[in-house]
Amino acid sequence: MVVAAAEIRLVVRGSRSLKEKRSAIRSIKDRVGSAFNVAVAEVDDLDLHQSAVLGVAAVGNDSKYLTGLIQRVIDHIRSNPHAELVDSRFDVLHFD
């Protein structure tokens, strides 16, 4: 089993409240989750109205495929007009 996990840091510059930020982040999470069939959750900066950290995870049996999948997810989020991607990192773990 192979698990790919990413941490993606975003800035939601137009957000003036937690409600606006959560709306923008929910939209991103829903689109990414359905388009790429990955798990997405807001994992940090929950109480900051212009900052968000998303966790993305995928499970499979091919590390090359999962690496490409996570990179496509990061590229997709980078192109989102509602939030600016400021940092991302990911790792692929192998379980035997």
N, C-alpha and C positions, 0 to 999 in steps of 0.2 A: 504494500500500500504506500502511496506517495501523497503527501499533503503539501499544498502550496498556500502560503499565507502572506498577506501584504498589510502594511500599515501606511495609510495615505493621509497626509496632513493638508488641510484645506483652509483657505481664508474666504469668508463670505462677506465681502466688503460692503455690499448694499444693505446688509442686515442691521436693523436698529433695535431688534428685540430677539429674545430667544424663540418666540413664535415664528418670526420671519426666517430665522436661521433653520429651525427644525423643518419648516416647509420646504426650503431649498434642499436640505440634506435628505429629506424623505423622498423627494423627487429623484435625486441622484441614486439613492439606494434602490428604489423601485425599478428604475430603468436599467441599472447595472445588473441587478439580480435576475431580472427577466431576460435581458439580452444575452447574458453570458452564463446563466445557470450556475451562479456562485452564491455563497452566503455573504451578506454584507451587514455590518452593524456599526453604529457610532460607538466608539470605545473609549474616547477621552475628550477632554475639553467640553463636557456636557453643559456646563453652566456659563460658558463664554459665548457671547452673542455674535462674534465674528470669526470664531475659530472652531474647527471640527477635526476630529481624527476618525477615519473609517478603518475598520478591519475587514479584509476580504479573504475568504478561504475557499479552496476547491480541493476535492479528493479524487484521485484516480490511480492509474497504474503506469502512466508514462510521464516521466519528469520533464521531457522536452515539450510535450504538449501542454502541461500545466504551466511551465515557465512562459511559453508563448501566450497562453490564455491570460495569465496575470499581467503580462506586459500589455496586451490589448485592452484589458480593463483599465490599467493606469493611463494609457493613451486616450481612451474614451473619456475618462474623468477629466483629464487635462484639457480636453476640447469643450467641456461644459461651460456655458456662459454664466451660470449662476454662482460658481465658486472657482477660486484660483488655486491650483495645485502648487503647494510650496515645497513639499518634500514627499518622497516615497521610498520605501524599501520593502524587499520581500525575500523570503527564504523558501526553499523546498526541502522537506524532510522525508526521509525514507524509513519505513517501518517494515521489518521482516518478520 
